[in-house]
Amino acid sequence: MESYTLKLLHHLALTLVFAVYLSVSPTQQSIVPSIKTDAAALISFRKMIQKDPNGVLSSWQLNRNPCTWYGVSCSLGRVTQLNLSGNYLGGINSTCLLQLPYGLKQLELSSAVLVGLVPDNFFSKYPNLVYVNLSQNNLTGTLPEIFLSNSDKLQVLDLSSNNITGSISALISSCKKLRIVDFSSNQVLGIIPPDICPGAELLEELRLPDNLIEGEIPAQLSQCSQLKTIDLSLNYLNGSIPAELGMLEHLEQLIAWFNGLEGKIPPELGQCKNLKDLILNNNQLSGEIPVELFNCSNLEWISLTSNEITGKIPKEFGVLSRLAVLQLANNSLTGEIPVELGNCSSLVWLDLNSNNLTGAIPPRLGRQLGAKALSGILSGNTLVFVRNVGNSCKGVGGLLEFAGIRPERLLQIPTLRTCDFTRMYSGAVLSLFTQYQTLEYLDLSYNELRGKIPDEIGEMIALQVLELAHNQLSGDIPSSLGQLRNLGVFDASHNRLQGQIPESFSNLSFLVQIDLSNNELTGPIPQRGQLSTLPATQYANNPGLCGVPLPECRNSNNQPPVTPSADGDKKGHRLAAAAWANSIVMGVLISIASICILIVWAIAMRARRKEAEEVKMLNSLQATHAATTWKIDKEKEPLSINVATFQRQLRKLKFSQLIEATNGFSAASLIGCGGFGEVFKATLKDGSSVAIKKLIRLSCQGDREFMAEMETLGKIKHRNLVPLLGYCKVGEERLLVYEFMEFGSLEEVREGKQMEVIDPELLLVTKGTDEAEAEEVKEMVRYLEITLQCVDDFPSKRPNMLQVVAMLRELMPGSGNGSSNSG
């Protein structure tokens, strides 16, 4: 009876379990996560990609673990990251974004040629997403109102450089953990939604430049207390800058150039102690520069060009030791240039053109010789120098913060297009400016400055642009300016300069533009160097100036300075002969120089082709057919690294030859994987084969210890050990080159048979009477035992490299525990 009762209870339990299983909905049953479902999702995603120019997706095969696929990363056995950025995959419809693994946390598809509308339920389908970068694509249409619903974990959203339209209202405020949002270079309309803050209270970066946003900057942004960057450039904003922004104690960048902002610069910004960039050029700001601003001692870039700023330039600028760029051009500033600007020890770019400044030019401006370099200044900025050409705009040009803005926008904006300009250079070019020893750019043109050009400007040895035009400067041009070997632009036109052009100007070999017109200069133009090759208009309206390219100089009787006479025929003949000889010598020198230039050009082209081949070869290591990943990005010339060898025939083997011999360490050349790393077969050009082991770096072993171990291993020779032919360190990778074993590895022979691989008859020999033979067999068995430990089925039981070296050293001659036979 008791047995029957137990059976009945058992059946009831099974029935209950079955009923509970059936009660689970089909949807819940299908959500059982597995790496296989992730792989299937990725394969569905790949099928929607029409082009794969670099073949990066060739490794996406169901017979391989998806965690080893190109661009795929896993955590706890699930796909959590997908990074296919920069591969320019073609013909990808945006609907493919709904074919990704459910547990995805990071998605990086920038420059992947995505086309189409942004899916409505994108974040609803992937609620675990933390990082999303879909920039540099062709996503179009408006963002759905439910786009960011169920995005509670999202921290980074980058949709820059697409063609997204519509408003972003009521989108961002629902993301409680959002730290960075970037909609740069789109066609976003409407206003900046005031409820962004405190909705996204953890927001650190708000990037909305190059859009169609209008209205005012909402004061509610001050409620996002973690904000570091606000970039609203190239929009249609109006109104004043909210004083409440001064409450953002972490604010580092306030960038809003080219808008319609009005009113005064709020003094409250002086409370932003971490402020580095204040870039508000091309607006309608008025009033004076508030002195409270100089409480921000970390300021590195101030740009207030093309506003309606009045008053004097505050002398407090001198306390900003990290200020590198100061642009106050095209305003209504008055008074003298404060001498305190000479205390700005990091200042390398000073633009004060088109104001009403008076007085003399201070002898010391900006960074001086011997000033201590400060690291990290402007290291995170993206800069464009726009140079004016012609006379449609004043000054040489301007420096712009261009992060997230498309270059073609310079030609599309009507008010910018009124200037004839060329985009000179771009990028993070100022990151090294603080290493310059002096000021590099100085524009004081279109003011009312008087007095002489200071001789001390000749000590600014890094100066490349010197603009002093349209002032009332007088006196001689200092000969010390001839020391400015890097000077490329010098404009001192429309002044009252006198005297001669210094002969030292012949040394200015980089000078491409000089304008000394409309002065009172006299004497000959120096014929050496660049000056005589420039247009005559650059010297026009100087009544006493002469010489090429102007008319030749004449004496006081209005005659040419040299008039040969009949009595001087012989002297004239000698001069003609000397000139002829000089012409021949000059022709020979020019020919030799041309040949040298051709040789240098040929060498440079050869080096460039070699560099391109090496880049292509390095790229092959990261290609999808490669069976492993590499960390050699920071290595300067990894392909030229020699393989250290041990008395073998591989004396001139280089890393590039190993790449070529393994077809970029492709999966086809992979012959084994062990506890220390992957093994590849390499067939060299002479037909010989070697085995290359790429070590897994699990320890913090230094380079010196690694090389010492390799030298020890290279000296260990035995007929029962595979010879180590050489080793190579490339970046963070370490390679060993062995003699290739034609009949496979010991792992393949033993097939998990523990110590049974050792022939029992060998063990009997160790008990024989021949002592020498028995000792030799014991030694061989000991080597086999060490080898078997290295290929143990359980990685935790395998010895590390230090232990292996220690055990092998015991078998070397003189160790007392064994002997070595090199035969």
Secondary structure, DSSP 4 states (H G I P E B T S, - for coil): -HHHHHHHHHHHHHHHHHHHHHHS-HHHHHT---HHHHHHHHHHHHHT--B-TT-TTTT--TTS-GGGSTTEEEETTEEEEEE-TTS--BSEEGGGGGSS-TT--EEE-TTS-EEEEPPTTHHHH-TT--EEE--SSEEEEEPPTTTTTT-TT--EEE--SSEEEE--TTTGGG-TT--EEE--SSEE-S---TTHHHHTTT--EEE--SS--EEPPPGGGGG-TT--EEE--SSEEEEEPPGGGGG-TT--EEE--SSEEEEEPPGGGGG-TT--EEE--SSEEEEPPPGGGGG-TT--EEE--SSEEEEEPPGGGGG-TT--EEE--SSEEEEEPPGGGGG-TT--EEE--SSEEESPPPS--SS-TTPPP-TTTTTT--EEEEEE-SSSSSSSEEEEE-TT--TTHHHH-HHHHTS-EEEEEEESGGGGGGGSSS--EEE--SS--EEPPPGGGGG-TT--EEE--SSEEEEEPPGGGGG-TT--EEE--SSEEEEPPPGGGGG-TT--EEE--SSEEEEEPP-STTGGGS-GGGG-S-TEEESTTSPPP--TTSS-S----GGGHHHHHHHHHHHHHHHHHHHHHHHHHHHHHHHHHHHHHHHHHHHHHHHHHHHHHTSTTBSS----TT-SSGGGPBPEESSSS-TT-BHHHHHHHTTTTBGGGEEEEETTEEEEEEE-TTS-EEEEEEE---S---HHHHHHHHHHHHH---TTS--EEEEEEETTEEEEEEE--TT--HHHHHTT-GGGGS-HHHHHHTTSS-HHHHHHHHHHHHHHHHHHHHT-SSGGGS--HHHHHHHHHHTSTTSSS------
